[in-house]
Amino acid sequence: MHRPFLAVAILASLGAGLPLSAWAAEPGPATSAGPGRIICKAVSFCQLGIGVPAHLRYRIDGSALPDVDKARLKHCSVNATPCVVAVSGTEMGDLMKVKAAKITWYN
């Protein structure tokens, strides 16, 4: 028996008893943050500051948001008019990191 075939046969027999969901990563718990000022360097790298001055800072990944919200986030930079938002989504392995599913705009 060829060695590559043997390795594939062993791996297939080990994985045959597991459901497909066991291979998928579990999403984090639902969470929300805000309202506060959001500043973005890119849609997938934003920071939501709560308080004046900001005492809590959340890292926000907006890549799963609708295109309309993604386009609007591109205008939320340090030098631009402040964007005030509240974000809801799922935690990304840390309480202060959120994968945004919905964003509520206050300005």
C-alpha positions as CSV (number, residue, x, y, z in Angstrom):
1,M,0.0,0.0,0.0
2,H,1.3,3.4,-0.9
3,R,2.0,5.7,2.1
4,P,0.0,8.7,0.9
5,F,-3.0,6.5,0.3
6,L,-2.6,5.0,3.8
7,A,-2.5,8.4,5.4
8,V,-5.7,9.5,3.6
9,A,-7.4,6.3,4.6
10,I,-6.5,6.7,8.3
11,L,-7.6,10.4,8.3
12,A,-10.8,9.5,6.6
13,S,-11.6,6.8,9.1
14,L,-10.9,9.1,12.1
15,G,-13.1,11.9,10.7
16,A,-15.9,9.7,9.6
17,G,-17.5,9.5,13.1
18,L,-17.5,13.3,13.6
19,P,-20.4,15.5,12.5
20,L,-19.5,18.3,10.1
21,S,-20.3,20.9,12.8
22,A,-17.5,19.6,14.9
23,W,-15.0,20.9,12.3
24,A,-16.6,24.4,12.1
25,A,-15.6,27.1,14.5
26,E,-18.3,28.2,17.0
27,P,-19.3,31.8,16.7
28,G,-18.7,34.0,19.8
29,P,-21.5,35.1,22.1
30,A,-23.7,37.9,21.0
31,T,-22.7,41.3,22.4
32,S,-23.2,45.0,21.8
33,A,-21.2,48.2,22.4
34,G,-21.9,51.9,22.3
35,P,-23.0,54.4,21.6
36,G,-19.6,56.0,21.1
37,R,-17.3,57.6,18.6
38,I,-15.9,55.2,16.0
39,I,-12.7,55.8,14.1
40,C,-11.7,53.5,11.3
41,K,-8.4,52.9,9.5
42,A,-10.1,50.2,7.4
43,V,-13.6,48.6,7.5
44,S,-12.1,45.6,9.2
45,F,-10.1,47.7,11.7
46,C,-12.2,50.3,13.6
47,Q,-12.0,51.5,17.2
48,L,-15.2,52.4,19.2
49,G,-14.4,54.7,22.1
50,I,-16.9,55.0,25.0
51,G,-16.7,58.1,27.2
52,V,-15.1,61.5,26.9
53,P,-12.2,61.0,27.0
54,A,-12.6,57.4,25.9
55,H,-12.1,55.1,28.8
56,L,-13.4,51.9,27.0
57,R,-12.1,51.1,23.6
58,Y,-13.6,48.3,21.5
59,R,-12.0,46.8,18.4
60,I,-14.7,46.5,15.7
61,D,-14.5,44.4,12.6
62,G,-17.1,45.7,10.2
63,S,-16.4,43.4,7.3
64,A,-19.8,41.5,7.7
65,L,-21.8,44.7,7.6
66,P,-24.0,45.7,4.6
67,D,-22.2,47.6,1.8
68,V,-24.0,50.9,2.7
69,D,-22.6,50.8,6.3
70,K,-19.2,49.8,5.1
71,A,-19.1,52.8,2.7
72,R,-20.2,55.1,5.6
73,L,-17.5,53.7,7.9
74,K,-14.8,54.7,5.4
75,H,-15.6,58.4,6.3
76,C,-15.1,57.9,10.0
77,S,-11.5,58.8,10.4
78,V,-9.6,60.8,13.1
79,N,-9.8,64.1,11.1
80,A,-13.4,63.7,9.9
81,T,-16.6,64.8,11.6
82,P,-17.2,62.4,14.5
83,C,-19.3,59.3,13.7
84,V,-21.4,58.2,16.7
85,V,-22.6,54.6,16.6
86,A,-23.8,51.6,18.5
87,V,-22.7,48.2,17.3
88,S,-24.1,44.7,17.9
89,G,-22.5,41.5,16.8
90,T,-20.4,38.6,18.2
91,E,-17.3,38.5,20.3
92,M,-14.1,37.6,18.6
93,G,-12.3,35.7,21.4
94,D,-12.1,38.8,23.7
95,L,-14.8,41.0,25.4
96,M,-13.3,44.1,23.7
97,K,-13.3,42.7,20.1
98,V,-16.6,42.6,18.2
99,K,-17.4,41.3,14.7
100,A,-20.2,43.7,13.8
101,A,-23.5,42.4,12.4
102,K,-25.5,45.6,12.8
103,I,-24.6,49.2,13.3
104,T,-26.9,52.0,14.5
105,W,-25.9,55.5,13.4
106,Y,-26.7,58.5,15.7
107,N,-25.5,61.2,13.3
